[in-house]
Amino acid sequence: MPLVPPSMTPQPTARRGSARLAGIALAVLGLLFAARLVGLYDATRRAARSEAELAAEIDGLGNEVAALQTQRAVAATDGFVERWAREERGWVRVGDQPFAVAVVTALPSPTPPSTPAPPGVIGRVRRWLLGDASAPSR
């Protein structure tokens, strides 16, 4: 093996520096990959929750559609149409005798005239001072 001066030999610190740089690069790539995986997991979880909410809403709308179809079938019958016409619209059939119910509220009974209250102390003192003899005394 030929002898080489020490300034020409590769230094181990250069290898350590490049190995350290490669390790840091791998750690950064690993963190980026982990952050991406967490983001994908979160998006998947939100999508599953939205899917469950939409499924529940679809079930509720299906029940509402069934109830409306039942109401439509009932509303199409002759009995319902006649009852609606009589109760809601006030229509009558030919030959019916229509009448209206009048509600009369009771009038308040008249109050009997009240007798004047006997004069108080001030009224009696005033009459005594003024000498009003026409006022009845007690």
SERO-4910 file (N, C-alpha, C, O; in steps of 0.05 Angstrom, whole numbers):
BEGIN
 pado doro    nc1    nc2    nc3   cac1   cac2   cac3    cc1    cc2    cc3    oc1    oc2    oc3
  Met    A     17    -23      0      0      0      0     18     25      0     37     26     15
  Pro    A     12     43    -17     29     67    -19     25     85      5      3     87     16
  Leu    A     45     99     11     43    118     33     32    144     23     42    155      3
  Val    A     13    155     38      1    180     30      4    200     53      0    193     76
  Pro    A     11    225     47     14    244     68    -13    248     83    -34    244     71
  Pro    A    -14    255    109    -38    258    124    -57    279    114    -82    276    118
  Ser    A    -48    298    100    -67    318     90    -83    307     67   -104    319     60
  Met    A    -75    285     55    -89    274     32   -108    252     40   -125    244     23
  Thr    A   -108    243     64   -126    221     72   -153    233     79   -155    254     90
  Pro    A   -174    218     72   -201    228     79   -205    229    110   -196    210    124
  Gln    A   -217    249    119   -221    253    147   -246    239    156   -266    239    142
  Pro    A   -246    226    179   -270    212    189   -292    232    197   -315    225    197
  Thr    A   -285    257    203   -305    277    210   -323    284    186   -346    290    190
  Ala    A   -312    282    162   -329    288    139   -349    266    135   -372    272    128
  Arg    A   -341    242    140   -361    220    139   -382    222    160   -406    217    156
  Arg    A   -373    230    183   -393    233    205   -412    256    199   -436    254    204
  Gly    A   -403    277    187   -420    300    180   -441    292    159   -464    300    161
  Ser    A   -432    277    139   -452    269    118   -471    248    129   -494    248    122
  Ala    A   -462    231    147   -480    212    160   -500    226    178   -523    218    179
  Arg    A   -491    246    192   -509    262    209   -530    276    192   -554    276    199
  Leu    A   -521    287    169   -540    301    152   -560    282    140   -584    288    138
  Ala    A   -551    258    133   -570    238    122   -589    229    144   -613    225    138
  Gly    A   -580    227    169   -598    220    191   -619    241    196   -642    235    201
  Ile    A   -611    266    195   -630    288    199   -650    289    176   -674    293    181
  Ala    A   -641    284    151   -659    284    128   -679    261    131   -703    265    126
  Leu    A   -670    238    140   -689    215    144   -709    221    166   -732    213    164
  Ala    A   -700    234    188   -718    241    210   -740    261    200   -763    258    207
  Val    A   -732    281    184   -751    300    174   -771    287    156   -795    292    157
  Leu    A   -761    269    138   -779    254    120   -798    237    136   -821    235    129
  Gly    A   -788    225    157   -806    208    174   -827    224    188   -850    216    190
  Leu    A   -820    248    197   -840    266    210   -861    275    190   -885    276    196
  Leu    A   -852    282    166   -871    290    145   -890    267    138   -914    271    134
  Phe    A   -878    243    136   -895    220    130   -915    214    152   -938    208    147
  Ala    A   -906    217    177   -925    213    200   -946    234    200   -970    228    206
  Ala    A   -939    259    195   -960    280    194   -980    275    172  -1004    280    176
  Arg    A   -971    265    149   -989    259    127  -1008    236    135  -1032    236    129
  Leu    A   -997    216    149  -1014    193    158  -1035    202    178  -1058    194    176
  Val    A  -1027    220    196  -1047    231    216  -1068    246    201  -1092    244    208
  Gly    A  -1061    262    181  -1081    278    166  -1100    259    151  -1124    264    150
  Leu    A  -1089    238    139  -1106    219    125  -1125    204    144  -1149    200    138
  Tyr    A  -1115    197    168  -1132    184    188  -1154    202    196  -1177    194    199
  Asp    A  -1148    228    201  -1168    247    210  -1189    251    188  -1213    252    194
  Ala    A  -1180    253    163  -1199    257    141  -1217    232    138  -1241    235    132
  Thr    A  -1206    209    141  -1222    184    140  -1243    183    162  -1266    175    158
  Arg    A  -1234    191    186  -1253    190    209  -1276    211    204  -1299    205    210
  Arg    A  -1269    235    194  -1290    255    189  -1309    245    167  -1333    250    168
  Ala    A  -1298    232    146  -1315    221    125  -1334    200    135  -1357    199    127
  Ala    A  -1324    182    153  -1342    161    164  -1364    174    181  -1387    165    180
  Arg    A  -1357    195    197  -1377    208    213  -1398    221    195  -1422    220    201
  Ser    A  -1389    235    174  -1408    248    155  -1426    227    142  -1450    231    137
  Glu    A  -1414    204    135  -1430    183    123  -1452    172    142  -1474    168    133
  Ala    A  -1445    170    167  -1465    161    187  -1487    181    190  -1510    174    192
  Glu    A  -1480    207    191  -1500    228    194  -1518    229    169  -1542    232    172
  Leu    A  -1507    226    146  -1523    226    121  -1541    201    120  -1564    203    111
  Ala    A  -1531    179    130  -1548    155    130  -1572    158    149  -1594    150    143
  Ala    A  -1567    171    172  -1589    176    191  -1609    196    179  -1633    193    182
  Glu    A  -1599    216    165  -1617    235    152  -1634    222    130  -1657    228    127
  Ile    A  -1621    204    115  -1636    190     94  -1658    173    106  -1680    172     95
  Asp    A  -1652    159    128  -1672    143    142  -1696    160    151  -1719    153    148
  Gly    A  -1689    184    163  -1710    202    172  -1727    212    149  -1752    214    151
  Leu    A  -1714    218    127  -1730    227    103  -1747    205     92  -1769    210     82
  Gly    A  -1737    181     93  -1753    158     84  -1778    155    101  -1800    149     90
  Asn    A  -1775    158    127  -1799    157    145  -1818    179    139  -1842    175    139
  Glu    A  -1808    203    134  -1825    226    127  -1840    222    101  -1863    229     99
  Val    A  -1826    210     81  -1839    205     56  -1862    185     59  -1883    188     48
  Ala    A  -1857    164     76  -1878    144     81  -1902    157     94  -1925    151     87
  Ala    A  -1897    174    114  -1919    188    127  -1935    206    108  -1959    207    109
  Leu    A  -1920    220     91  -1934    237     72  -1950    221     51  -1972    230     43
  Gln    A  -1940    198     43  -1955    181     25  -1981    171     38  -2002    169     25
  Thr    A  -1979    165     64  -2003    156     78  -2023    179     80  -2047    175     76
  Gln    A  -2014    203     87  -2032    226     88  -2044    232     61  -2068    239     59
  Arg    A  -2029    229     39  -2040    233     12  -2061    213      6  -2082    220     -6
  Ala    A  -2057    188     14  -2077    167      8  -2103    173     24  -2125    169     14
  Val    A  -2100    182     49  -2124    188     65  -2138    213     54  -2163    214     53
  Ala    A  -2122    233     45  -2134    258     35  -2149    254      8  -2165    271      1
  Ala    A  -2143    232     -6  -2156    228    -31  -2183    214    -28  -2197    211    -48
  Thr    A  -2191    206     -4  -2217    192     -1  -2239    213     -1  -2235    236      5
  Asp    A  -2263    204     -9  -2286    221    -11  -2295    232     17  -2303    255     19
  Gly    A  -2293    215     37  -2301    223     64  -2283    246     74  -2293    265     86
  Phe    A  -2257    244     69  -2239    265     78  -2245    291     64  -2246    313     76
  Val    A  -2250    289     38  -2255    314     22  -2281    327     31  -2282    351     33
  Glu    A  -2301    311     36  -2327    322     46  -2324    335     73  -2334    357     78
  Arg    A  -2310    321     91  -2306    332    118  -2290    358    117  -2296    377    131
  Trp    A  -2269    359    100  -2253    383     96  -2270    406     86  -2268    428     95
  Ala    A  -2287    400     66  -2304    421     54  -2324    432     74  -2329    456     74
  Arg    A  -2335    415     90  -2354    424    110  -2341    439    133  -2350    460    141
  Glu    A  -2319    428    144  -2307    439    168  -2289    463    162  -2290    484    175
  Glu    A  -2272    460    142  -2253    481    136  -2264    503    118  -2259    527    123
  Arg    A  -2279    496     99  -2289    516     79  -2318    525     85  -2326    546     75
  Gly    A  -2333    511    101  -2360    519    108  -2380    513     86  -2401    526     85
  Trp    A  -2374    494     68  -2392    488     46  -2414    469     56  -2411    455     75
  Val    A  -2437    470     41  -2459    452     48  -2467    437     22  -2461    446      0
  Arg    A  -2481    415     26  -2492    401      3  -2519    412     -5  -2532    425     10
  Val    A  -2526    406    -29  -2553    414    -39  -2573    400    -22  -2572    376    -18
  Gly    A  -2592    415    -11  -2613    404      6  -2607    406     35  -2625    402     51
  Asp    A  -2583    413     43  -2577    417     71  -2588    443     81  -2590    462     65
  Gln    A  -2595    445    106  -2605    470    118  -2582    482    134  -2578    474    157
  Pro    A  -2568    501    123  -2545    512    139  -2555    530    162  -2576    543    160
  Phe    A  -2540    531    183  -2547    548    205  -2521    557    218  -2500    544    214
  Ala    A  -2522    578    232  -2498    588    246  -2504    590    276  -2526    597    284
  Val    A  -2485    582    291  -2488    582    320  -2477    609    329  -2454    617    324
  Ala    A  -2495    624    343  -2487    650    354  -2480    647    383  -2496    636    398
  Val    A  -2458    657    391  -2450    656    419  -2456    684    431  -2444    703    422
  Val    A  -2473    685    451  -2480    710    464  -2468    710    492  -2472    692    507
  Thr    A  -2454    731    497  -2443    733    524  -2464    746    542  -2479    763    533
  Ala    A  -2464    737    567  -2484    748    586  -2476    777    592  -2453    783    597
  Leu    A  -2496    794    593  -2492    822    601  -2489    824    631  -2502    809    645
  Pro    A  -2472    841    640  -2470    844    669  -2496    855    681  -2509    873    670
  Ser    A  -2503    845    705  -2527    854    718  -2523    882    728  -2501    890    736
  Pro    A  -2544    899    727  -2541    926    736  -2536    927    766  -2548    911    781
  Thr    A  -2519    944    775  -2513    946    804  -2533    965    816  -2539    986    805
  Pro    A  -2543    958    839  -2563    976    852  -2548   1002    861  -2524   1002    867
  Pro    A  -2563   1024    861  -2550   1049    869  -2541   1047    898  -2555   1036    915
  Ser    A  -2518   1057    902  -2506   1054    929  -2515   1078    946  -2518   1100    936
  Thr    A  -2518   1073    971  -2525   1095    990  -2500   1110    997  -2479   1097   1000
  Pro    A  -2501   1136   1000  -2477   1151   1006  -2466   1142   1033  -2481   1137   1052
  Ala    A  -2440   1141   1034  -2427   1133   1059  -2430   1155   1080  -2430   1179   1072
  Pro    A  -2432   1149   1105  -2435   1170   1125  -2410   1187   1125  -2388   1177   1119
  Pro    A  -2413   1213   1131  -2390   1230   1130  -2369   1222   1150  -2375   1212   1172
  Gly    A  -2344   1226   1142  -2322   1220   1160  -2318   1241   1181  -2334   1260   1183
  Val    A  -2298   1239   1196  -2291   1258   1217  -2287   1285   1206  -2297   1305   1218
  Ile    A  -2273   1288   1184  -2268   1315   1173  -2294   1328   1164  -2298   1352   1168
  Gly    A  -2311   1312   1152  -2337   1324   1143  -2354   1333   1166  -2366   1354   1165
  Arg    A  -2354   1318   1188  -2370   1327   1211  -2358   1352   1224  -2373   1369   1232
  Val    A  -2331   1353   1226  -2319   1377   1237  -2325   1401   1220  -2330   1423   1230
  Arg    A  -2323   1398   1194  -2329   1421   1176  -2358   1430   1179  -2363   1454   1180
  Arg    A  -2376   1411   1181  -2404   1420   1184  -2408   1434   1211  -2423   1453   1213
  Trp    A  -2395   1425   1232  -2397   1437   1258  -2386   1465   1258  -2398   1484   1269
  Leu    A  -2362   1468   1244  -2350   1495   1243  -2367   1514   1226  -2369   1538   1233
  Leu    A  -2377   1505   1204  -2393   1522   1186  -2421   1526   1196  -2435   1544   1187
  Gly    A  -2429   1510   1213  -2456   1512   1224  -2478   1503   1205  -2499   1515   1204
  Asp    A  -2472   1482   1191  -2492   1471   1172  -2513   1456   1187  -2508   1433   1196
  Ala    A  -2536   1467   1191  -2556   1455   1208  -2573   1435   1192  -2587   1419   1203
  Ser    A  -2571   1437   1164  -2588   1419   1148  -2577   1391   1148  -2591   1372   1140
  Ala    A  -2551   1388   1155  -2540   1361   1155  -2549   1345   1179  -2549   1355   1201
  Pro    A  -2558   1321   1175  -2567   1304   1197  -2544   1298   1215  -2522   1292   1206
  Ser    A  -2549   1298   1240  -2528   1291   1260  -2533   1263   1270  -2555   1252   1268
  Arg    A  -2513   1252   1280  -2515   1224   1289  -2522   1222   1318  -2524   1200   1328
***
